[in-house]
């Protein structure tokens, strides 16, 4: 799976949008971009994933650049409960013959403040 | 809504003892994954089941580790002769059957193991 690069930490004021960047310059055509987050001492929580097009769900929006070499996770109105470590993961499709396991890096620690 | 459950949530053991953890996936999820997470690091893949078949094992899974999923439902992870380096959070995830090219893994709360 392609390696991802994320800033180690970011701060965001409550109520503002949090924009978390991720570089994945070696991503290949059959690899998806996944985002998970992990609140302290809990299991990782799925947020969103995408292949080429931008995606939005009730939690966040995912913006993938046209060349797919980077992406941004957007939390539109961050709250204190969004304080967590956010992981950007590039993952092969299931038909590659592997488990398509998730390969986590060290993520971005987002601190939402009052 | 019943998510992935893991038992116990915390386990303290002495070096050299055997421990076993249980994971109950979301109902009808046919894929089950085990990960390990040490302090300050992201989770690392250990092994993967599709139904009852163990299809992939990481090099992290030494001979002291064994995982089973006998009826394709719950899974157990056993560590024999525990070492202090085994202290970590052990996470289980499951994903549903899919005809597509990708799926989504849902994680349990984890079992935190401390080896004294």
Boltz contact constraints between the chains, C-beta under 6 A:
constraints:
  - contact:
      token1: [A, 32]
      token2: [B, 102]
      max_distance: 6.0
  - contact:
      token1: [A, 43]
      token2: [B, 91]
      max_distance: 6.0
  - contact:
      token1: [A, 43]
      token2: [B, 107]
      max_distance: 6.0
  - contact:
      token1: [A, 43]
      token2: [B, 108]
      max_distance: 6.0
  - contact:
      token1: [A, 43]
      token2: [B, 109]
      max_distance: 6.0
  - contact:
      token1: [A, 43]
      token2: [B, 110]
      max_distance: 6.0
  - contact:
      token1: [A, 44]
      token2: [B, 107]
      max_distance: 6.0
  - contact:
      token1: [A, 46]
      token2: [B, 104]
      max_distance: 6.0
  - contact:
      token1: [A, 87]
      token2: [B, 42]
      max_distance: 6.0
  - contact:
      token1: [A, 93]
      token2: [B, 101]
      max_distance: 6.0
  - contact:
      token1: [A, 93]
      token2: [B, 102]
      max_distance: 6.0
  - contact:
      token1: [A, 94]
      token2: [B, 101]
      max_distance: 6.0
  - contact:
      token1: [A, 95]
      token2: [B, 101]
      max_distance: 6.0
  - contact:
      token1: [A, 99]
      token2: [B, 48]
      max_distance: 6.0
  - contact:
      token1: [A, 99]
      token2: [B, 56]
      max_distance: 6.0
  - contact:
      token1: [A, 101]
      token2: [B, 45]
      max_distance: 6.0
  - contact:
      token1: [A, 104]
      token2: [B, 42]
      max_distance: 6.0
  - contact:
      token1: [A, 104]
      token2: [B, 43]
      max_distance: 6.0
  - contact:
      token1: [A, 105]
      token2: [B, 42]
      max_distance: 6.0
  - contact:
      token1: [A, 106]
      token2: [B, 42]
      max_distance: 6.0
  - contact:
      token1: [A, 107]
      token2: [B, 42]
      max_distance: 6.0
